[in-house]
């Protein structure tokens, strides 16, 4: 995720240098939206107990 965000920043600045501000805004906005979507989906998975976030009750373990 960090690599993708770093590449989006580089592309955004490259488009600003070429004076294509509309395209640059999309790249720079994606730097904010990619981590927001990543953490938002992780929080939703945790809330709905999907995937690795499933909470299972503990079972007693008797050795007799």
PEFENQUI-V859060 format. One record per residue. N is the residue number from 1. RES is the residue in one small letter. BURIAL is 1 if it has 9 or more other ideal C-beta (glycine too) atoms within 8 Angstrom, else 0. Layout:
{{N/RES/BURIAL} {N/RES/BURIAL}}
//
This chain:
{{1/x/0} {2/x/0} {3/x/0} {4/x/0} {5/x/1} {6/x/0} {7/x/0} {8/x/1} {9/x/1} {10/x/0} {11/x/1} {12/x/1} {13/x/1} {14/x/0} {15/x/1} {16/x/1} {17/x/0} {18/x/0} {19/x/0} {20/x/0} {21/x/0} {22/x/0} {23/x/0} {24/x/1} {25/x/1} {26/x/0} {27/x/1} {28/x/1} {29/x/0} {30/x/1} {31/x/1} {32/x/0} {33/x/0} {34/x/1} {35/x/1} {36/x/0} {37/x/0} {38/x/1} {39/x/0} {40/x/0} {41/x/0} {42/x/0} {43/x/0} {44/x/1} {45/x/1} {46/x/0} {47/x/0} {48/x/0} {49/x/0} {50/x/0} {51/x/0} {52/x/0} {53/x/0} {54/x/0} {55/x/0} {56/x/0} {57/x/0} {58/x/0} {59/x/0} {60/x/0} {61/x/0} {62/x/0} {63/x/0} {64/x/0}}
//
